[in-house]
Amino acid sequence: MYARKVTLKLKPDSSAEFTRKLENDVIPLLRKQKGFQDEIAFTSNGGRDALGISLWDRKESAEAYERGAYPQVQKMLEKVTEGTQVCESYDVTNSTFHKLVAAATT
């Protein structure tokens, strides 16, 4: 399993609109992506900071999304965000929500 972490700044008083856009626009698009597993979103700092973690079946699926549909997501969120979104990627090593088989390392 593979994860993408996106951090972003929300415009003042836009947390509710951010949540609505995720539910109505972004998540339906994510569900259409090959290998998509789950999306978890967080807000903090009075609704000014947001964090999204998407889970994917494998790295290649996350990378295909990054190249293909992710620019659409950025456009969907541009009215409620400011600054540059920061994206990082990770191998998922443990999860209580998903049954994972640990990859053997040599």
The first five atom37 places (N, CA, C, CB, O) and aatype in JSON, in Angstrom:
{
  "aatype": [12, 18, 0, 1, 11, 19, 16, 10, 11, 10, 11, 14, 3, 15, 15, 0, 6, 13, 16, 1, 11, 10, 6, 2, 3, 19, 9, 14, 10, 10, 1, 11, 5, 11, 7, 13, 5, 3, 6, 9, 0, 13, 16, 15, 2, 7, 7, 1, 3, 0, 10, 7, 9, 15, 10, 17, 3, 1, 11, 6, 15, 0, 6, 0, 18, 6, 1, 7, 0, 18, 14, 5, 19, 5, 11, 12, 10, 6, 11, 19, 16, 6, 7, 16, 5, 19, 4, 6, 15, 18, 3, 19, 16, 2, 15, 16, 13, 8, 11, 10, 19, 0, 0, 0, 16, 16],
  "atom_mask": [
    [1, 1, 1, 1, 1],
    [1, 1, 1, 1, 1],
    [1, 1, 1, 1, 1],
    [1, 1, 1, 1, 1],
    [1, 1, 1, 1, 1],
    [1, 1, 1, 1, 1],
    [1, 1, 1, 1, 1],
    [1, 1, 1, 1, 1],
    [1, 1, 1, 1, 1],
    [1, 1, 1, 1, 1],
    [1, 1, 1, 1, 1],
    [1, 1, 1, 1, 1],
    [1, 1, 1, 1, 1],
    [1, 1, 1, 1, 1],
    [1, 1, 1, 1, 1],
    [1, 1, 1, 1, 1],
    [1, 1, 1, 1, 1],
    [1, 1, 1, 1, 1],
    [1, 1, 1, 1, 1],
    [1, 1, 1, 1, 1],
    [1, 1, 1, 1, 1],
    [1, 1, 1, 1, 1],
    [1, 1, 1, 1, 1],
    [1, 1, 1, 1, 1],
    [1, 1, 1, 1, 1],
    [1, 1, 1, 1, 1],
    [1, 1, 1, 1, 1],
    [1, 1, 1, 1, 1],
    [1, 1, 1, 1, 1],
    [1, 1, 1, 1, 1],
    [1, 1, 1, 1, 1],
    [1, 1, 1, 1, 1],
    [1, 1, 1, 1, 1],
    [1, 1, 1, 1, 1],
    [1, 1, 1, 0, 1],
    [1, 1, 1, 1, 1],
    [1, 1, 1, 1, 1],
    [1, 1, 1, 1, 1],
    [1, 1, 1, 1, 1],
    [1, 1, 1, 1, 1],
    [1, 1, 1, 1, 1],
    [1, 1, 1, 1, 1],
    [1, 1, 1, 1, 1],
    [1, 1, 1, 1, 1],
    [1, 1, 1, 1, 1],
    [1, 1, 1, 0, 1],
    [1, 1, 1, 0, 1],
    [1, 1, 1, 1, 1],
    [1, 1, 1, 1, 1],
    [1, 1, 1, 1, 1],
    [1, 1, 1, 1, 1],
    [1, 1, 1, 0, 1],
    [1, 1, 1, 1, 1],
    [1, 1, 1, 1, 1],
    [1, 1, 1, 1, 1],
    [1, 1, 1, 1, 1],
    [1, 1, 1, 1, 1],
    [1, 1, 1, 1, 1],
    [1, 1, 1, 1, 1],
    [1, 1, 1, 1, 1],
    [1, 1, 1, 1, 1],
    [1, 1, 1, 1, 1],
    [1, 1, 1, 1, 1],
    [1, 1, 1, 1, 1],
    [1, 1, 1, 1, 1],
    [1, 1, 1, 1, 1],
    [1, 1, 1, 1, 1],
    [1, 1, 1, 0, 1],
    [1, 1, 1, 1, 1],
    [1, 1, 1, 1, 1],
    [1, 1, 1, 1, 1],
    [1, 1, 1, 1, 1],
    [1, 1, 1, 1, 1],
    [1, 1, 1, 1, 1],
    [1, 1, 1, 1, 1],
    [1, 1, 1, 1, 1],
    [1, 1, 1, 1, 1],
    [1, 1, 1, 1, 1],
    [1, 1, 1, 1, 1],
    [1, 1, 1, 1, 1],
    [1, 1, 1, 1, 1],
    [1, 1, 1, 1, 1],
    [1, 1, 1, 0, 1],
    [1, 1, 1, 1, 1],
    [1, 1, 1, 1, 1],
    [1, 1, 1, 1, 1],
    [1, 1, 1, 1, 1],
    [1, 1, 1, 1, 1],
    [1, 1, 1, 1, 1],
    [1, 1, 1, 1, 1],
    [1, 1, 1, 1, 1],
    [1, 1, 1, 1, 1],
    [1, 1, 1, 1, 1],
    [1, 1, 1, 1, 1],
    [1, 1, 1, 1, 1],
    [1, 1, 1, 1, 1],
    [1, 1, 1, 1, 1],
    [1, 1, 1, 1, 1],
    [1, 1, 1, 1, 1],
    [1, 1, 1, 1, 1],
    [1, 1, 1, 1, 1],
    [1, 1, 1, 1, 1],
    [1, 1, 1, 1, 1],
    [1, 1, 1, 1, 1],
    [1, 1, 1, 1, 1],
    [1, 1, 1, 1, 1]
  ],
  "atom_positions": [
    [[0.84, -1.17, 0.0], [0.0, 0.0, 0.0], [0.89, 1.24, 0.0], [-0.96, 0.0, 1.22], [2.02, 1.21, 0.5]],
    [[0.37, 2.3, -0.56], [1.13, 3.52, -0.75], [0.27, 4.71, -0.34], [1.6, 3.66, -2.23], [-0.95, 4.67, -0.49]],
    [[0.89, 5.76, 0.19], [0.15, 6.93, 0.65], [0.72, 8.21, 0.05], [0.17, 7.01, 2.17], [1.93, 8.33, -0.15]],
    [[-0.17, 9.14, -0.22], [0.2, 10.51, -0.61], [-0.3, 11.44, 0.48], [-0.39, 10.9, -2.02], [-1.46, 11.35, 0.89]],
    [[0.56, 12.33, 0.96], [0.17, 13.32, 1.97], [0.26, 14.69, 1.33], [1.08, 13.23, 3.24], [1.31, 15.09, 0.84]],
    [[-0.86, 15.41, 1.34], [-0.9, 16.75, 0.77], [-1.24, 17.73, 1.89], [-1.93, 16.85, -0.39], [-2.25, 17.57, 2.57]],
    [[-0.39, 18.74, 2.08], [-0.67, 19.78, 3.05], [-0.95, 21.08, 2.29], [0.52, 19.96, 4.05], [-0.34, 21.37, 1.26]],
    [[-1.89, 21.84, 2.83], [-2.26, 23.09, 2.18], [-2.79, 24.09, 3.18], [-3.29, 22.84, 1.09], [-3.21, 23.73, 4.28]],
    [[-2.77, 25.35, 2.79], [-3.31, 26.45, 3.58], [-4.69, 26.79, 3.02], [-2.36, 27.69, 3.56], [-4.87, 26.92, 1.81]],
    [[-5.64, 26.94, 3.92], [-6.98, 27.34, 3.51], [-7.14, 28.85, 3.67], [-8.05, 26.59, 4.32], [-6.56, 29.46, 4.57]],
    [[-7.93, 29.42, 2.8], [-8.26, 30.83, 2.93], [-9.11, 31.02, 4.2], [-9.01, 31.36, 1.65], [-9.77, 30.08, 4.64]],
    [[-9.09, 32.21, 4.78], [-9.9, 32.45, 5.98], [-11.37, 32.09, 5.76], [-9.78, 33.92, 6.41], [-11.96, 32.38, 4.71]],
    [[-11.95, 31.45, 6.76], [-13.37, 31.09, 6.76], [-13.78, 30.19, 5.6], [-14.21, 32.34, 6.73], [-14.92, 30.27, 5.13]],
    [[-12.88, 29.34, 5.14], [-13.22, 28.46, 4.02], [-13.19, 26.98, 4.38], [-12.27, 28.7, 2.88], [-13.3, 26.12, 3.5]],
    [[-13.04, 26.66, 5.65], [-12.96, 25.26, 6.07], [-14.22, 24.46, 5.69], [-12.74, 25.17, 7.57], [-14.12, 23.33, 5.21]],
    [[-15.39, 25.05, 5.9], [-16.64, 24.35, 5.56], [-16.74, 24.13, 4.05], [-17.87, 25.15, 6.05], [-17.17, 23.06, 3.61]],
    [[-16.35, 25.11, 3.27], [-16.38, 24.97, 1.81], [-15.34, 23.95, 1.34], [-16.12, 26.34, 1.14], [-15.61, 23.19, 0.41]],
    [[-14.19, 23.91, 1.97], [-13.17, 22.9, 1.67], [-13.75, 21.5, 1.9], [-11.9, 23.11, 2.56], [-13.6, 20.62, 1.05]],
    [[-14.39, 21.31, 3.03], [-14.98, 20.01, 3.35], [-16.06, 19.63, 2.34], [-15.58, 20.03, 4.77], [-16.13, 18.48, 1.91]],
    [[-16.89, 20.6, 1.95], [-17.94, 20.34, 0.97], [-17.34, 19.96, -0.38], [-18.85, 21.57, 0.82], [-17.81, 19.02, -1.02]],
    [[-16.3, 20.67, -0.81], [-15.65, 20.37, -2.1], [-15.02, 18.98, -2.08], [-14.59, 21.44, -2.42], [-15.08, 18.25, -3.07]],
    [[-14.41, 18.62, -0.95], [-13.86, 17.27, -0.85], [-14.95, 16.23, -1.03], [-13.16, 17.07, 0.51], [-14.81, 15.29, -1.82]],
    [[-16.03, 16.39, -0.3], [-17.12, 15.41, -0.32], [-17.81, 15.33, -1.68], [-18.15, 15.74, 0.74], [-18.09, 14.24, -2.18]],
    [[-18.08, 16.48, -2.28], [-18.89, 16.52, -3.51], [-18.1, 16.43, -4.8], [-19.68, 17.76, -3.53], [-18.62, 15.96, -5.82]],
    [[-16.84, 16.86, -4.78], [-16.07, 16.93, -6.03], [-14.83, 16.02, -6.03], [-15.64, 18.34, -6.28], [-14.64, 15.22, -6.94]],
    [[-14.0, 16.17, -4.99], [-12.71, 15.48, -4.98], [-12.88, 13.98, -4.75], [-11.81, 16.07, -3.91], [-12.34, 13.18, -5.52]],
    [[-13.6, 13.58, -3.72], [-13.71, 12.15, -3.41], [-14.38, 11.37, -4.55], [-14.51, 11.95, -2.12], [-13.91, 10.27, -4.87]],
    [[-15.45, 11.88, -5.18], [-15.98, 11.14, -6.33], [-14.95, 10.94, -7.45], [-17.2, 11.86, -6.89], [-14.92, 9.89, -8.09]],
    [[-14.11, 11.95, -7.68], [-13.05, 11.82, -8.68], [-12.02, 10.77, -8.24], [-12.35, 13.17, -8.92], [-11.59, 9.94, -9.05]],
    [[-11.64, 10.81, -6.97], [-10.68, 9.83, -6.47], [-11.2, 8.4, -6.63], [-10.36, 10.1, -5.01], [-10.45, 7.5, -6.99]],
    [[-12.48, 8.21, -6.34], [-13.07, 6.86, -6.43], [-13.0, 6.28, -7.83], [-14.51, 6.9, -5.97], [-13.08, 5.06, -8.0]],
    [[-12.86, 7.13, -8.84], [-12.76, 6.67, -10.23], [-11.34, 6.29, -10.61], [-13.27, 7.74, -11.17], [-11.12, 5.73, -11.68]],
    [[-10.36, 6.59, -9.75], [-8.96, 6.35, -10.07], [-8.57, 4.91, -9.76], [-8.06, 7.31, -9.29], [-8.91, 4.36, -8.71]],
    [[-7.87, 4.31, -10.68], [-7.41, 2.94, -10.51], [-6.5, 2.85, -9.29], [-6.68, 2.43, -11.78], [-5.55, 3.63, -9.17]],
    [[-6.78, 1.93, -8.4], [-5.94, 1.68, -7.24], [-6.26, 2.52, -6.02], [0.0, 0.0, 0.0], [-5.66, 2.32, -4.97]],
    [[-7.19, 3.47, -6.13], [-7.54, 4.31, -4.98], [-8.19, 3.46, -3.9], [-8.48, 5.46, -5.41], [-9.05, 2.62, -4.19]],
    [[-7.78, 3.67, -2.64], [-8.3, 2.92, -1.52], [-9.1, 3.78, -0.53], [-7.17, 2.25, -0.81], [-10.19, 3.38, -0.11]],
    [[-8.58, 4.94, -0.17], [-9.22, 5.74, 0.88], [-8.65, 7.15, 0.88], [-9.03, 5.08, 2.26], [-7.54, 7.39, 0.39]],
    [[-9.41, 8.08, 1.43], [-8.98, 9.47, 1.62], [-9.34, 9.86, 3.05], [-9.65, 10.45, 0.57], [-10.46, 9.62, 3.51]],
    [[-8.39, 10.45, 3.75], [-8.6, 10.96, 5.1], [-8.15, 12.42, 5.08], [-7.81, 10.11, 6.19], [-7.04, 12.72, 4.66]],
    [[-9.02, 13.32, 5.54], [-8.69, 14.74, 5.53], [-8.8, 15.3, 6.94], [-9.62, 15.52, 4.56], [-9.64, 14.87, 7.74]],
    [[-7.95, 16.27, 7.23], [-7.88, 16.91, 8.55], [-7.79, 18.42, 8.36], [-6.66, 16.38, 9.38], [-7.25, 18.9, 7.36]],
    [[-8.33, 19.17, 9.32], [-8.09, 20.62, 9.37], [-7.67, 20.98, 10.79], [-9.37, 21.42, 8.93], [-8.05, 20.31, 11.75]],
    [[-6.89, 22.05, 10.91], [-6.44, 22.5, 12.22], [-6.22, 24.0, 12.19], [-5.13, 21.78, 12.65], [-6.54, 24.67, 11.2]],
    [[-5.68, 24.53, 13.28], [-5.33, 25.94, 13.36], [-6.52, 26.83, 13.02], [-4.16, 26.25, 12.44], [-6.42, 27.75, 12.21]],
    [[-7.67, 26.52, 13.64], [-8.86, 27.31, 13.36], [-9.36, 27.16, 11.94], [0.0, 0.0, 0.0], [-10.04, 28.05, 11.42]],
    [[-9.06, 26.04, 11.32], [-9.51, 25.8, 9.96], [-8.62, 26.39, 8.89], [0.0, 0.0, 0.0], [-9.04, 26.48, 7.73]],
    [[-7.41, 26.81, 9.22], [-6.52, 27.42, 8.22], [-5.55, 26.42, 7.6], [-5.73, 28.55, 8.87], [-5.09, 26.63, 6.48]],
    [[-5.24, 25.34, 8.3], [-4.33, 24.33, 7.78], [-5.13, 23.07, 7.45], [-3.19, 24.01, 8.79], [-6.04, 22.69, 8.2]],
    [[-4.8, 22.43, 6.34], [-5.47, 21.2, 5.96], [-4.43, 20.17, 5.54], [-6.49, 21.45, 4.81], [-3.35, 20.5, 5.04]],
    [[-4.79, 18.92, 5.76], [-3.93, 17.79, 5.44], [-4.82, 16.7, 4.85], [-3.15, 17.27, 6.69], [-5.85, 16.36, 5.42]],
    [[-4.41, 16.17, 3.72], [-5.13, 15.06, 3.11], [-4.18, 13.89, 2.91], [0.0, 0.0, 0.0], [-3.07, 14.05, 2.42]],
    [[-4.64, 12.71, 3.29], [-3.86, 11.5, 3.08], [-4.71, 10.57, 2.22], [-3.46, 10.81, 4.44], [-5.8, 10.16, 2.61]],
    [[-4.17, 10.24, 1.04], [-4.86, 9.27, 0.19], [-4.06, 7.98, 0.19], [-5.04, 9.82, -1.27], [-2.83, 7.99, 0.18]],
    [[-4.78, 6.88, 0.22], [-4.16, 5.56, 0.23], [-4.43, 4.87, -1.1], [-4.7, 4.7, 1.41], [-5.53, 4.93, -1.65]],
    [[-3.39, 4.21, -1.6], [-3.41, 3.58, -2.92], [-2.94, 2.14, -2.82], [-2.53, 4.37, -3.91], [-2.2, 1.79, -1.9]],
    [[-3.36, 1.32, -3.75], [-2.96, -0.08, -3.74], [-1.46, -0.25, -3.95], [-3.71, -0.85, -4.8], [-0.84, -1.16, -3.39]],
    [[-0.88, 0.64, -4.76], [0.56, 0.57, -5.03], [1.08, 1.91, -5.53], [0.86, -0.54, -6.06], [0.3, 2.78, -5.91]],
    [[2.37, 2.06, -5.52], [3.02, 3.3, -5.9], [2.65, 3.74, -7.31], [4.53, 3.15, -5.8], [2.41, 4.92, -7.55]],
    [[2.6, 2.81, -8.23], [2.32, 3.14, -9.63], [0.93, 3.77, -9.8], [2.43, 1.88, -10.49], [0.76, 4.66, -10.63]],
    [[-0.04, 3.31, -9.03], [-1.39, 3.9, -9.1], [-1.38, 5.34, -8.6], [-2.39, 3.07, -8.27], [-1.99, 6.21, -9.21]],
    [[-0.67, 5.59, -7.49], [-0.57, 6.94, -6.95], [0.15, 7.86, -7.93], [0.17, 6.93, -5.59], [-0.24, 9.02, -8.1]],
    [[1.18, 7.36, -8.57], [1.92, 8.17, -9.54], [1.08, 8.48, -10.77], [3.21, 7.45, -9.95], [1.17, 9.57, -11.33]],
    [[0.27, 7.52, -11.21], [-0.62, 7.76, -12.35], [-1.65, 8.83, -12.01], [-1.33, 6.45, -12.78], [-1.96, 9.68, -12.84]],
    [[-2.17, 8.8, -10.8], [-3.1, 9.83, -10.34], [-2.4, 11.2, -10.3], [-3.66, 9.48, -8.94], [-2.97, 12.2, -10.73]],
    [[-1.19, 11.22, -9.8], [-0.4, 12.46, -9.71], [-0.26, 13.12, -11.08], [1.0, 12.17, -9.1], [-0.4, 14.33, -11.22]],
    [[0.03, 12.29, -12.09], [0.22, 12.81, -13.45], [-1.11, 13.13, -14.14], [0.99, 11.79, -14.27], [-1.17, 14.03, -14.98]],
    [[-2.16, 12.39, -13.78], [-3.42, 12.53, -14.51], [-4.45, 13.43, -13.86], [0.0, 0.0, 0.0], [-4.65, 14.56, -14.3]],
    [[-5.11, 12.96, -12.83], [-6.25, 13.66, -12.25], [-5.89, 14.69, -11.18], [-7.18, 12.67, -11.65], [-6.69, 15.58, -10.91]],
    [[-4.71, 14.59, -10.58], [-4.37, 15.52, -9.49], [-4.44, 16.99, -9.9], [-2.99, 15.21, -8.99], [-4.91, 17.79, -9.1]],
    [[-4.0, 17.38, -11.09], [-4.16, 18.79, -11.48], [-5.62, 19.25, -11.45], [-3.59, 19.01, -12.87], [-5.89, 20.42, -11.16]],
    [[-6.56, 18.36, -11.75], [-7.98, 18.69, -11.66], [-8.38, 18.96, -10.2], [-8.85, 17.56, -12.24], [-9.15, 19.88, -9.93]],
    [[-7.85, 18.17, -9.28], [-8.13, 18.36, -7.86], [-7.58, 19.71, -7.4], [-7.53, 17.21, -7.02], [-8.26, 20.44, -6.67]],
    [[-6.38, 20.03, -7.81], [-5.81, 21.33, -7.45], [-6.71, 22.47, -7.93], [-4.4, 21.49, -8.04], [-6.93, 23.44, -7.21]],
    [[-7.22, 22.34, -9.13], [-8.11, 23.36, -9.69], [-9.42, 23.42, -8.89], [-8.4, 23.08, -11.17], [-9.94, 24.51, -8.63]],
    [[-9.96, 22.27, -8.51], [-11.19, 22.22, -7.72], [-11.05, 22.97, -6.4], [-11.59, 20.78, -7.46], [-12.0, 23.57, -5.91]],
    [[-9.85, 22.92, -5.83], [-9.63, 23.49, -4.51], [-9.04, 24.9, -4.52], [-8.73, 22.59, -3.72], [-8.86, 25.5, -3.46]],
    [[-8.73, 25.43, -5.7], [-8.01, 26.71, -5.73], [-8.81, 27.87, -5.14], [-7.64, 27.03, -7.15], [-8.2, 28.84, -4.69]],
    [[-10.13, 27.83, -5.13], [-10.92, 28.93, -4.56], [-10.91, 28.93, -3.04], [-12.35, 28.84, -5.06], [-11.26, 29.94, -2.42]],
    [[-10.52, 27.81, -2.42], [-10.51, 27.74, -0.96], [-9.1, 27.62, -0.38], [-11.36, 26.56, -0.49], [-8.93, 27.57, 0.83]],
    [[-8.1, 27.56, -1.25], [-6.72, 27.42, -0.77], [-5.88, 28.61, -1.21], [-6.09, 26.11, -1.29], [-6.24, 29.34, -2.13]],
    [[-4.76, 28.78, -0.52], [-3.79, 29.8, -0.91], [-2.4, 29.21, -0.77], [-3.94, 31.08, -0.05], [-2.15, 28.34, 0.06]],
    [[-1.49, 29.7, -1.59], [-0.14, 29.17, -1.57], [-0.03, 27.87, -2.34], [0.0, 0.0, 0.0], [-0.94, 27.47, -3.07]],
    [[1.09, 27.24, -2.17], [1.4, 26.0, -2.89], [1.07, 24.78, -2.04], [2.87, 25.98, -3.31], [1.43, 24.71, -0.87]],
    [[0.39, 23.82, -2.66], [0.15, 22.55, -1.98], [1.46, 21.78, -1.95], [-0.97, 21.73, -2.69], [2.21, 21.77, -2.93]],
    [[1.74, 21.12, -0.82], [2.96, 20.34, -0.68], [2.56, 18.86, -0.62], [3.76, 20.76, 0.61], [1.73, 18.46, 0.2]],
    [[3.15, 18.06, -1.49], [2.82, 16.64, -1.57], [4.05, 15.8, -1.26], [2.26, 16.28, -2.97], [5.14, 16.05, -1.77]],
    [[3.85, 14.8, -0.41], [4.89, 13.83, -0.09], [4.3, 12.44, -0.24], [5.46, 14.05, 1.37], [3.09, 12.25, -0.09]],
    [[5.14, 11.47, -0.53], [4.68, 10.1, -0.73], [5.38, 9.15, 0.21], [4.9, 9.66, -2.18], [6.54, 9.36, 0.59]],
    [[4.66, 8.08, 0.59], [5.18, 7.13, 1.57], [4.73, 5.7, 1.23], [4.72, 7.51, 2.98], [3.65, 5.5, 0.66]],
    [[5.55, 4.74, 1.6], [5.1, 3.35, 1.66], [4.36, 3.19, 2.98], [6.31, 2.34, 1.53], [4.84, 3.66, 4.01]],
    [[3.22, 2.54, 2.96], [2.47, 2.3, 4.19], [3.0, 1.01, 4.8], [0.92, 2.21, 3.92], [3.01, -0.04, 4.16]],
    [[3.44, 1.1, 6.05], [4.0, -0.08, 6.71], [3.02, -0.72, 7.68], [5.27, 0.28, 7.43], [3.09, -1.92, 7.93]],
    [[2.11, 0.07, 8.25], [1.12, -0.46, 9.18], [-0.19, 0.3, 9.02], [1.63, -0.36, 10.64], [-0.19, 1.49, 8.7]],
    [[-1.3, -0.39, 9.23], [-2.61, 0.24, 9.23], [-3.57, -0.64, 10.01], [-3.12, 0.47, 7.78], [-3.58, -1.86, 9.85]],
    [[-4.38, -0.02, 10.85], [-5.42, -0.78, 11.54], [-6.69, -0.83, 10.71], [-5.71, -0.17, 12.91], [-7.59, -1.63, 11.0]],
    [[-6.79, 0.01, 9.67], [-7.97, 0.03, 8.8], [-7.86, -0.95, 7.65], [-8.19, 1.41, 8.27], [-8.87, -1.44, 7.14]],
    [[-6.66, -1.23, 7.23], [-6.43, -2.11, 6.09], [-5.53, -3.26, 6.51], [-5.82, -1.34, 4.91], [-4.56, -3.06, 7.24]],
    [[-5.87, -4.43, 6.05], [-4.99, -5.58, 6.33], [-3.82, -5.5, 5.38], [-5.76, -6.95, 6.19], [-3.99, -5.54, 4.16]],
    [[-2.63, -5.4, 5.94], [-1.42, -5.27, 5.14], [-0.53, -6.48, 5.31], [-0.66, -4.0, 5.51], [-0.42, -7.05, 6.4]],
    [[0.1, -6.86, 4.24], [1.11, -7.89, 4.3], [2.44, -7.17, 4.21], [0.94, -8.97, 3.16], [2.74, -6.53, 3.2]],
    [[3.23, -7.29, 5.26], [4.52, -6.59, 5.29], [5.42, -7.14, 4.2], [5.2, -6.74, 6.67], [5.56, -8.35, 4.02]],
    [[6.04, -6.22, 3.47], [6.97, -6.61, 2.42], [8.28, -7.07, 3.06], [7.22, -5.45, 1.43], [8.82, -6.41, 3.94]],
    [[8.78, -8.18, 2.61], [10.06, -8.66, 3.13], [11.17, -7.79, 2.59], [10.29, -10.15, 2.75], [11.2, -7.46, 1.41]],
    [[12.1, -7.43, 3.46], [13.24, -6.64, 3.03], [14.49, -7.49, 3.17], [13.37, -5.33, 3.84], [14.6, -8.31, 4.08]],
    [[15.42, -7.27, 2.28], [16.66, -8.03, 2.34], [17.84, -7.12, 2.6], [16.88, -8.8, 1.06], [18.97, -7.58, 2.68]]
  ]
}
